[in-house]
Amino acid sequence: MNDADLLRKRFIVLGGKGGVGRTTVAAALASALARRGRRVLLAQTNAKERLSRLLGAQTVGPDIVRVRERLWAVNMTPAAALREYGLMVLRYEAVYKAVFENKVTRYFIHAIPGLDEYSMLGKAWYHTTEEVEAGEWRYDTVILDGPATGHLVAMLRIPAAILSAVPEGPLTRSARLAQELMTDPDRSSMLLVTLAEDLPVNEALELYRTVREQLRMSVTRVIVNQVWSDRFTRSDGAAARVVAALADTEARADPTLGPLLARAETARQRRLLNQQYLSQLAERLPRPQVRLPFLFAKDFGAAEVEMLSRLLEEELLS
């Protein structure tokens, strides 16, 4: 089942537990979309800088940089995003400085809960509205590589909270447009990223319920990262048959074969564990799965991301 529909999305959010490889998947997806002709902005939220290594590019900081043809990236910080938002709303640098850089104002701004998160979400939303000229978007797709689950949910709730609590004005106008974008399934989508392991799967299931029931966003796919190969569990596979045939033989004690068989058994057990959680996801989270393989690399970088990008392109965009 393909989802070429992703090629038409304006805003794609990646969500999941910390440590499941969201940034790796985001980089791979951004590369795949750019390769298919989309002008893509990959936006991180105050993250540890890893994109330069994953994409083989220059350091990605709070200013947007061009990574390669049709692909740009930014690692948003609250301070830089708030400044951009202030200038966007107030229009003039002098007015921004008078309001946002006033000592008293700064004190109250830092006391507003969620403002840092909203400034970054607002910046990501704003880039979905930028035009080079009438009818031509600066970026066809903005990918938000958000924070881990709890912080992401809090961030995505802010526009609705603003609309329910703040008097009508510039802040509510942008919040309304951001909320309309996020809840429009024709323009936006969330991809859940997880590992086929206990805690990541449970968190993905909870995030799915929250996104659907509370945030009212569309979840398109579940991307299961770092799935172990099934070469040692397939009954019709030569590798599995060899390992099974040598299971109770003297080969286990052989200094050459023994370590190979031990590693094969480890891989078999890890795949069986993965399969348990893949089945649980299939039963409880009614969205198609995309399974990315566990890539054994001493220095995981641009080459590995390119490999995953090609797999995502085939699974999601063909």
C-alpha positions as YAML, in Angstrom:
chain: A
units: angstrom
residues:
- id: 1
  name: MET
  ca: [0.00, 0.00, 0.00]
- id: 2
  name: ASN
  ca: [1.54, 3.32, -1.09]
- id: 3
  name: ASP
  ca: [0.95, 6.79, 0.25]
- id: 4
  name: ALA
  ca: [1.93, 9.02, -2.65]
- id: 5
  name: ASP
  ca: [-0.50, 11.41, -0.97]
- id: 6
  name: LEU
  ca: [2.47, 12.41, 1.23]
- id: 7
  name: LEU
  ca: [3.88, 14.17, -1.82]
- id: 8
  name: ARG
  ca: [1.07, 16.69, -1.51]
- id: 9
  name: LYS
  ca: [1.26, 17.35, 2.23]
- id: 10
  name: ARG
  ca: [2.29, 20.83, 3.34]
- id: 11
  name: PHE
  ca: [3.13, 19.84, 6.93]
- id: 12
  name: ILE
  ca: [4.42, 16.50, 8.23]
- id: 13
  name: VAL
  ca: [5.08, 15.89, 11.92]
- id: 14
  name: LEU
  ca: [7.19, 13.01, 13.20]
- id: 15
  name: GLY
  ca: [6.30, 11.81, 16.69]
- id: 16
  name: GLY
  ca: [7.54, 9.09, 19.00]
- id: 17
  name: LYS
  ca: [9.51, 8.21, 22.08]
- id: 18
  name: GLY
  ca: [12.98, 9.61, 22.60]
- id: 19
  name: GLY
  ca: [15.69, 7.35, 21.22]
- id: 20
  name: VAL
  ca: [13.64, 5.65, 18.47]
- id: 21
  name: GLY
  ca: [15.44, 7.42, 15.62]
- id: 22
  name: ARG
  ca: [12.99, 10.21, 14.73]
- id: 23
  name: THR
  ca: [15.75, 12.49, 13.46]
- id: 24
  name: THR
  ca: [17.23, 9.73, 11.30]
- id: 25
  name: VAL
  ca: [13.81, 8.99, 9.83]
- id: 26
  name: ALA
  ca: [13.10, 12.71, 9.36]
- id: 27
  name: ALA
  ca: [16.38, 13.16, 7.46]
- id: 28
  name: ALA
  ca: [15.66, 10.10, 5.30]
- id: 29
  name: LEU
  ca: [12.10, 11.26, 4.55]
- id: 30
  name: ALA
  ca: [13.22, 14.80, 3.73]
- id: 31
  name: SER
  ca: [15.80, 13.42, 1.30]
- id: 32
  name: ALA
  ca: [13.22, 11.16, -0.34]
- id: 33
  name: LEU
  ca: [10.71, 13.99, -0.81]
- id: 34
  name: ALA
  ca: [13.39, 16.29, -2.21]
- id: 35
  name: ARG
  ca: [14.47, 13.57, -4.62]
- id: 36
  name: ARG
  ca: [10.85, 13.35, -5.81]
- id: 37
  name: GLY
  ca: [10.80, 17.08, -6.66]
- id: 38
  name: ARG
  ca: [9.44, 18.66, -3.47]
- id: 39
  name: ARG
  ca: [11.08, 21.74, -1.97]
- id: 40
  name: VAL
  ca: [11.51, 20.57, 1.62]
- id: 41
  name: LEU
  ca: [12.33, 22.34, 4.88]
- id: 42
  name: LEU
  ca: [13.35, 20.01, 7.71]
- id: 43
  name: ALA
  ca: [12.76, 21.83, 11.01]
- id: 44
  name: GLN
  ca: [14.11, 20.56, 14.33]
- id: 45
  name: THR
  ca: [13.15, 21.88, 17.75]
- id: 46
  name: ASN
  ca: [16.21, 22.90, 19.75]
- id: 47
  name: ALA
  ca: [17.82, 19.50, 19.21]
- id: 48
  name: LYS
  ca: [21.37, 18.24, 19.56]
- id: 49
  name: GLU
  ca: [23.04, 18.97, 16.22]
- id: 50
  name: ARG
  ca: [23.17, 15.73, 14.23]
- id: 51
  name: LEU
  ca: [21.76, 16.66, 10.84]
- id: 52
  name: SER
  ca: [25.13, 17.73, 9.44]
- id: 53
  name: ARG
  ca: [26.44, 14.19, 9.94]
- id: 54
  name: LEU
  ca: [23.22, 12.48, 8.85]
- id: 55
  name: LEU
  ca: [22.90, 14.54, 5.67]
- id: 56
  name: GLY
  ca: [26.58, 15.07, 4.94]
- id: 57
  name: ALA
  ca: [26.14, 18.83, 5.14]
- id: 58
  name: GLN
  ca: [27.27, 21.91, 6.99]
- id: 59
  name: THR
  ca: [26.28, 22.51, 10.60]
- id: 60
  name: VAL
  ca: [22.54, 23.13, 10.95]
- id: 61
  name: GLY
  ca: [21.74, 25.89, 13.44]
- id: 62
  name: PRO
  ca: [18.92, 28.40, 14.09]
- id: 63
  name: ASP
  ca: [19.27, 29.96, 10.62]
- id: 64
  name: ILE
  ca: [17.92, 28.06, 7.64]
- id: 65
  name: VAL
  ca: [20.68, 26.50, 5.53]
- id: 66
  name: ARG
  ca: [20.52, 24.85, 2.13]
- id: 67
  name: VAL
  ca: [21.58, 21.23, 2.53]
- id: 68
  name: ARG
  ca: [21.35, 20.17, -1.11]
- id: 69
  name: GLU
  ca: [19.12, 20.73, -4.10]
- id: 70
  name: ARG
  ca: [15.51, 21.21, -2.93]
- id: 71
  name: LEU
  ca: [16.37, 20.52, 0.71]
- id: 72
  name: TRP
  ca: [16.83, 23.04, 3.51]
- id: 73
  name: ALA
  ca: [17.17, 22.54, 7.26]
- id: 74
  name: VAL
  ca: [16.97, 24.52, 10.49]
- id: 75
  name: ASN
  ca: [17.47, 23.68, 14.16]
- id: 76
  name: MET
  ca: [15.06, 26.11, 15.80]
- id: 77
  name: THR
  ca: [15.80, 27.65, 19.18]
- id: 78
  name: PRO
  ca: [13.17, 29.39, 21.32]
- id: 79
  name: ALA
  ca: [15.06, 32.70, 21.34]
- id: 80
  name: ALA
  ca: [15.58, 32.84, 17.56]
- id: 81
  name: ALA
  ca: [12.04, 31.60, 16.84]
- id: 82
  name: LEU
  ca: [10.49, 34.13, 19.23]
- id: 83
  name: ARG
  ca: [12.39, 36.94, 17.58]
- id: 84
  name: GLU
  ca: [11.20, 35.84, 14.14]
- id: 85
  name: TYR
  ca: [7.62, 35.53, 15.40]
- id: 86
  name: GLY
  ca: [7.79, 38.97, 17.00]
- id: 87
  name: LEU
  ca: [9.05, 40.52, 13.78]
- id: 88
  name: MET
  ca: [6.40, 38.66, 11.78]
- id: 89
  name: VAL
  ca: [3.61, 40.02, 13.99]
- id: 90
  name: LEU
  ca: [4.97, 43.48, 14.73]
- id: 91
  name: ARG
  ca: [6.52, 43.98, 11.27]
- id: 92
  name: TYR
  ca: [9.22, 46.47, 12.28]
- id: 93
  name: GLU
  ca: [12.58, 45.86, 14.00]
- id: 94
  name: ALA
  ca: [12.29, 49.00, 16.15]
- id: 95
  name: VAL
  ca: [8.83, 48.01, 17.39]
- id: 96
  name: TYR
  ca: [10.05, 44.47, 18.10]
- id: 97
  name: LYS
  ca: [12.97, 45.76, 20.19]
- id: 98
  name: ALA
  ca: [10.73, 48.15, 22.09]
- id: 99
  name: VAL
  ca: [8.30, 45.35, 22.97]
- id: 100
  name: PHE
  ca: [10.27, 42.10, 23.18]
- id: 101
  name: GLU
  ca: [13.65, 43.41, 24.33]
- id: 102
  name: ASN
  ca: [12.25, 45.63, 27.05]
- id: 103
  name: LYS
  ca: [13.44, 44.29, 30.45]
- id: 104
  name: VAL
  ca: [9.95, 44.27, 31.98]
- id: 105
  name: THR
  ca: [8.43, 42.65, 28.91]
- id: 106
  name: ARG
  ca: [11.16, 39.99, 28.81]
- id: 107
  name: TYR
  ca: [10.41, 39.08, 32.42]
- id: 108
  name: PHE
  ca: [6.74, 38.47, 31.69]
- id: 109
  name: ILE
  ca: [7.46, 36.71, 28.38]
- id: 110
  name: HIS
  ca: [9.69, 34.14, 30.08]
- id: 111
  name: ALA
  ca: [6.95, 33.52, 32.65]
- id: 112
  name: ILE
  ca: [4.36, 32.56, 29.99]
- id: 113
  name: PRO
  ca: [4.03, 28.74, 29.98]
- id: 114
  name: GLY
  ca: [4.50, 27.15, 26.58]
- id: 115
  name: LEU
  ca: [5.68, 30.28, 24.80]
- id: 116
  name: ASP
  ca: [9.05, 28.78, 23.88]
- id: 117
  name: GLU
  ca: [7.35, 25.74, 22.34]
- id: 118
  name: TYR
  ca: [4.76, 27.85, 20.55]
- id: 119
  name: SER
  ca: [7.41, 30.13, 19.08]
- id: 120
  name: MET
  ca: [9.02, 27.11, 17.40]
- id: 121
  name: LEU
  ca: [5.72, 25.59, 16.27]
- id: 122
  name: GLY
  ca: [4.68, 29.02, 15.00]
- id: 123
  name: LYS
  ca: [7.91, 29.33, 13.03]
- id: 124
  name: ALA
  ca: [7.38, 25.91, 11.45]
- id: 125
  name: TRP
  ca: [3.79, 26.90, 10.56]
- id: 126
  name: TYR
  ca: [4.92, 30.24, 9.15]
- id: 127
  name: HIS
  ca: [7.27, 28.53, 6.70]
- id: 128
  name: THR
  ca: [4.30, 26.62, 5.26]
- id: 129
  name: THR
  ca: [2.82, 30.01, 4.29]
- id: 130
  name: GLU
  ca: [5.85, 31.58, 2.63]
- id: 131
  name: GLU
  ca: [5.58, 32.32, -1.05]
- id: 132
  name: VAL
  ca: [8.36, 33.10, -3.51]
- id: 133
  name: GLU
  ca: [5.74, 34.79, -5.62]
- id: 134
  name: ALA
  ca: [1.97, 34.52, -5.89]
- id: 135
  name: GLY
  ca: [0.99, 30.85, -6.04]
- id: 136
  name: GLU
  ca: [4.54, 29.46, -5.66]
- id: 137
  name: TRP
  ca: [5.56, 28.19, -2.25]
- id: 138
  name: ARG
  ca: [9.05, 28.74, -0.91]
- id: 139
  name: TYR
  ca: [8.77, 25.26, 0.64]
- id: 140
  name: ASP
  ca: [6.34, 22.65, -0.66]
- id: 141
  name: THR
  ca: [6.65, 20.56, 2.51]
- id: 142
  name: VAL
  ca: [7.75, 21.43, 6.04]
- id: 143
  name: ILE
  ca: [8.78, 18.42, 8.14]
- id: 144
  name: LEU
  ca: [8.69, 19.00, 11.88]
- id: 145
  name: ASP
  ca: [11.13, 16.74, 13.72]
- id: 146
  name: GLY
  ca: [9.55, 17.46, 17.07]
- id: 147
  name: PRO
  ca: [10.61, 16.68, 20.62]
- id: 148
  name: ALA
  ca: [9.81, 13.41, 22.40]
- id: 149
  name: THR
  ca: [6.18, 12.42, 22.96]
- id: 150
  name: GLY
  ca: [5.18, 14.41, 26.05]
- id: 151
  name: HIS
  ca: [6.77, 17.66, 24.89]
- id: 152
  name: LEU
  ca: [5.43, 17.19, 21.37]
- id: 153
  name: VAL
  ca: [1.86, 16.76, 22.58]
- id: 154
  name: ALA
  ca: [2.19, 19.86, 24.79]
- id: 155
  name: MET
  ca: [3.54, 21.83, 21.83]
- id: 156
  name: LEU
  ca: [0.76, 20.76, 19.45]
- id: 157
  name: ARG
  ca: [-1.91, 21.62, 22.03]
- id: 158
  name: ILE
  ca: [-0.86, 25.25, 22.31]
- id: 159
  name: PRO
  ca: [-2.77, 26.71, 19.32]
- id: 160
  name: ALA
  ca: [-6.08, 25.37, 20.64]
- id: 161
  name: ALA
  ca: [-5.23, 26.63, 24.14]
- id: 162
  name: ILE
  ca: [-4.51, 30.10, 22.76]
- id: 163
  name: LEU
  ca: [-7.79, 30.17, 20.86]
- id: 164
  name: SER
  ca: [-9.73, 29.28, 24.00]
- id: 165
  name: ALA
  ca: [-7.96, 31.70, 26.36]
- id: 166
  name: VAL
  ca: [-6.54, 34.71, 24.50]
- id: 167
  name: PRO
  ca: [-8.56, 37.70, 23.23]
- id: 168
  name: GLU
  ca: [-8.81, 38.13, 19.48]
- id: 169
  name: GLY
  ca: [-5.66, 39.63, 17.99]
- id: 170
  name: PRO
  ca: [-2.45, 38.83, 16.05]
- id: 171
  name: LEU
  ca: [-1.62, 35.89, 18.31]
- id: 172
  name: THR
  ca: [-5.02, 34.25, 17.87]
- id: 173
  name: ARG
  ca: [-5.00, 34.79, 14.11]
- id: 174
  name: SER
  ca: [-1.76, 32.87, 13.67]
- id: 175
  name: ALA
  ca: [-2.89, 30.23, 16.19]
- id: 176
  name: ARG
  ca: [-6.13, 29.70, 14.27]
- id: 177
  name: LEU
  ca: [-4.29, 29.26, 10.98]
- id: 178
  name: ALA
  ca: [-1.80, 26.86, 12.56]
- id: 179
  name: GLN
  ca: [-4.62, 24.84, 14.12]
- id: 180
  name: GLU
  ca: [-6.50, 24.70, 10.81]
- id: 181
  name: LEU
  ca: [-3.37, 23.46, 9.07]
- id: 182
  name: MET
  ca: [-2.59, 20.74, 11.62]
- id: 183
  name: THR
  ca: [-6.14, 19.37, 11.68]
- id: 184
  name: ASP
  ca: [-6.60, 19.38, 7.89]
- id: 185
  name: PRO
  ca: [-5.85, 15.81, 6.68]
- id: 186
  name: ASP
  ca: [-5.43, 17.05, 3.11]
- id: 187
  name: ARG
  ca: [-2.53, 19.29, 4.11]
- id: 188
  name: SER
  ca: [-1.03, 17.70, 7.23]
- id: 189
  name: SER
  ca: [-0.09, 14.32, 8.57]
- id: 190
  name: MET
  ca: [1.71, 12.74, 11.50]
- id: 191
  name: LEU
  ca: [4.01, 9.76, 11.12]
- id: 192
  name: LEU
  ca: [4.59, 7.75, 14.29]
- id: 193
  name: VAL
  ca: [8.15, 6.46, 14.70]
- id: 194
  name: THR
  ca: [8.81, 3.57, 17.06]
- id: 195
  name: LEU
  ca: [10.97, 0.55, 17.74]
- id: 196
  name: ALA
  ca: [9.48, -2.94, 17.95]
- id: 197
  name: GLU
  ca: [10.09, -2.99, 21.69]
- id: 198
  name: ASP
  ca: [7.94, -2.71, 24.80]
- id: 199
  name: LEU
  ca: [8.23, 0.92, 25.94]
- id: 200
  name: PRO
  ca: [8.39, 2.54, 22.48]
- id: 201
  name: VAL
  ca: [5.33, 0.55, 21.31]
- id: 202
  name: ASN
  ca: [3.29, 1.43, 24.39]
- id: 203
  name: GLU
  ca: [4.19, 5.10, 23.96]
- id: 204
  name: ALA
  ca: [3.30, 4.97, 20.26]
- id: 205
  name: LEU
  ca: [-0.12, 3.49, 21.08]
- id: 206
  name: GLU
  ca: [-0.79, 6.22, 23.65]
- id: 207
  name: LEU
  ca: [0.40, 8.94, 21.27]
- id: 208
  name: TYR
  ca: [-1.88, 7.60, 18.54]
- id: 209
  name: ARG
  ca: [-4.90, 7.85, 20.83]
- id: 210
  name: THR
  ca: [-3.97, 11.36, 21.93]
- id: 211
  name: VAL
  ca: [-3.33, 12.59, 18.40]
- id: 212
  name: ARG
  ca: [-6.61, 11.21, 17.09]
- id: 213
  name: GLU
  ca: [-8.90, 12.01, 20.01]
- id: 214
  name: GLN
  ca: [-7.47, 15.22, 21.44]
- id: 215
  name: LEU
  ca: [-5.33, 16.89, 18.78]
- id: 216
  name: ARG
  ca: [-7.62, 15.75, 15.92]
- id: 217
  name: MET
  ca: [-4.67, 15.22, 13.60]
- id: 218
  name: SER
  ca: [-4.34, 12.57, 10.91]
- id: 219
  name: VAL
  ca: [-1.89, 9.72, 11.50]
- id: 220
  name: THR
  ca: [-0.81, 8.27, 8.15]
- id: 221
  name: ARG
  ca: [1.74, 5.57, 8.90]
- id: 222
  name: VAL
  ca: [3.71, 3.84, 11.62]
- id: 223
  name: ILE
  ca: [7.42, 3.70, 10.85]
- id: 224
  name: VAL
  ca: [9.08, 0.90, 12.80]
- id: 225
  name: ASN
  ca: [12.78, 1.59, 12.95]
- id: 226
  name: GLN
  ca: [15.71, -0.78, 13.56]
- id: 227
  name: VAL
  ca: [13.88, -4.03, 12.81]
- id: 228
  name: TRP
  ca: [16.14, -7.07, 12.98]
- id: 229
  name: SER
  ca: [16.38, -9.29, 9.91]
- id: 230
  name: ASP
  ca: [14.20, -12.42, 9.71]
- id: 231
  name: ARG
  ca: [16.92, -14.47, 7.97]
- id: 232
  name: PHE
  ca: [17.27, -16.74, 11.03]
- id: 233
  name: THR
  ca: [13.54, -17.14, 11.70]
- id: 234
  name: ARG
  ca: [12.16, -17.94, 8.23]
- id: 235
  name: SER
  ca: [11.44, -21.65, 7.96]
- id: 236
  name: ASP
  ca: [12.17, -21.52, 4.24]
- id: 237
  name: GLY
  ca: [15.47, -19.69, 4.65]
- id: 238
  name: ALA
  ca: [18.85, -21.39, 4.18]
- id: 239
  name: ALA
  ca: [20.44, -19.51, 7.08]
- id: 240
  name: ALA
  ca: [17.72, -20.63, 9.50]
- id: 241
  name: ARG
  ca: [18.05, -24.25, 8.36]
- id: 242
  name: VAL
  ca: [21.83, -24.22, 8.82]
- id: 243
  name: VAL
  ca: [21.61, -22.79, 12.32]
- id: 244
  name: ALA
  ca: [18.91, -25.31, 13.28]
- id: 245
  name: ALA
  ca: [20.98, -28.22, 11.91]
- id: 246
  name: LEU
  ca: [24.02, -27.17, 13.95]
- id: 247
  name: ALA
  ca: [22.13, -26.37, 17.13]
- id: 248
  name: ASP
  ca: [23.04, -29.54, 19.07]
- id: 249
  name: THR
  ca: [26.36, -30.40, 17.45]
- id: 250
  name: GLU
  ca: [30.00, -29.97, 18.30]
- id: 251
  name: ALA
  ca: [30.01, -26.86, 16.13]
- id: 252
  name: ARG
  ca: [28.94, -24.91, 19.20]
- id: 253
  name: ALA
  ca: [32.37, -25.52, 20.73]
- id: 254
  name: ASP
  ca: [34.30, -24.78, 17.56]
- id: 255
  name: PRO
  ca: [36.36, -21.58, 17.98]
- id: 256
  name: THR
  ca: [35.30, -20.36, 14.53]
- id: 257
  name: LEU
  ca: [31.73, -21.62, 14.18]
- id: 258
  name: GLY
  ca: [30.76, -21.16, 17.84]
- id: 259
  name: PRO
  ca: [30.80, -17.35, 17.88]
- id: 260
  name: LEU
  ca: [28.96, -17.22, 14.53]
- id: 261
  name: LEU
  ca: [26.23, -19.52, 15.82]
- id: 262
  name: ALA
  ca: [25.95, -17.49, 19.03]
- id: 263
  name: ARG
  ca: [25.47, -14.29, 17.04]
- id: 264
  name: ALA
  ca: [22.94, -15.99, 14.80]
- id: 265
  name: GLU
  ca: [20.98, -17.12, 17.86]
- id: 266
  name: THR
  ca: [21.05, -13.56, 19.25]
- id: 267
  name: ALA
  ca: [19.73, -12.23, 15.95]
- id: 268
  name: ARG
  ca: [17.02, -14.90, 15.91]
- id: 269
  name: GLN
  ca: [15.88, -14.03, 19.43]
- id: 270
  name: ARG
  ca: [15.84, -10.30, 18.70]
- id: 271
  name: ARG
  ca: [13.74, -10.86, 15.58]
- id: 272
  name: LEU
  ca: [11.28, -13.03, 17.51]
- id: 273
  name: LEU
  ca: [10.97, -10.25, 20.09]
- id: 274
  name: ASN
  ca: [10.48, -7.69, 17.32]
- id: 275
  name: GLN
  ca: [7.79, -9.87, 15.78]
- id: 276
  name: GLN
  ca: [5.84, -9.93, 19.01]
- id: 277
  name: TYR
  ca: [5.61, -6.13, 19.06]
- id: 278
  name: LEU
  ca: [5.06, -5.79, 15.33]
- id: 279
  name: SER
  ca: [2.00, -8.01, 15.76]
- id: 280
  name: GLN
  ca: [0.83, -5.94, 18.73]
- id: 281
  name: LEU
  ca: [1.13, -2.76, 16.68]
- id: 282
  name: ALA
  ca: [-0.79, -4.32, 13.81]
- id: 283
  name: GLU
  ca: [-3.62, -5.35, 16.16]
- id: 284
  name: ARG
  ca: [-3.91, -2.15, 18.18]
- id: 285
  name: LEU
  ca: [-2.80, 0.63, 15.84]
- id: 286
  name: PRO
  ca: [-4.79, 0.47, 12.59]
- id: 287
  name: ARG
  ca: [-2.27, 2.17, 10.33]
- id: 288
  name: PRO
  ca: [0.05, 0.56, 7.77]
- id: 289
  name: GLN
  ca: [3.58, -0.17, 8.96]
- id: 290
  name: VAL
  ca: [6.80, 0.73, 7.24]
- id: 291
  name: ARG
  ca: [9.65, -1.38, 8.60]
- id: 292
  name: LEU
  ca: [13.18, -0.04, 8.39]
- id: 293
  name: PRO
  ca: [16.05, -2.49, 8.92]
- id: 294
  name: PHE
  ca: [18.59, -2.38, 11.71]
- id: 295
  name: LEU
  ca: [21.72, -1.12, 9.95]
- id: 296
  name: PHE
  ca: [24.94, -2.20, 11.61]
- id: 297
  name: ALA
  ca: [27.32, 0.69, 11.03]
- id: 298
  name: LYS
  ca: [30.27, 1.75, 13.13]
- id: 299
  name: ASP
  ca: [29.72, 5.40, 12.21]
- id: 300
  name: PHE
  ca: [26.09, 5.91, 11.23]
- id: 301
  name: GLY
  ca: [25.96, 8.77, 8.76]
- id: 302
  name: ALA
  ca: [24.91, 10.03, 5.35]
- id: 303
  name: ALA
  ca: [25.38, 6.71, 3.52]
- id: 304
  name: GLU
  ca: [23.07, 4.87, 5.92]
- id: 305
  name: VAL
  ca: [20.49, 7.67, 5.80]
- id: 306
  name: GLU
  ca: [20.56, 7.51, 2.01]
- id: 307
  name: MET
  ca: [19.84, 3.77, 2.17]
- id: 308
  name: LEU
  ca: [16.87, 4.34, 4.48]
- id: 309
  name: SER
  ca: [15.72, 7.22, 2.29]
- id: 310
  name: ARG
  ca: [15.53, 4.94, -0.74]
- id: 311
  name: LEU
  ca: [13.50, 2.41, 1.25]
- id: 312
  name: LEU
  ca: [11.08, 5.12, 2.43]
- id: 313
  name: GLU
  ca: [10.73, 6.41, -1.11]
- id: 314
  name: GLU
  ca: [9.81, 2.95, -2.34]
- id: 315
  name: GLU
  ca: [7.38, 2.30, 0.54]
- id: 316
  name: LEU
  ca: [5.75, 5.71, 0.85]
- id: 317
  name: LEU
  ca: [6.11, 7.65, -2.37]
- id: 318
  name: SER
  ca: [6.03, 5.19, -5.29]
...
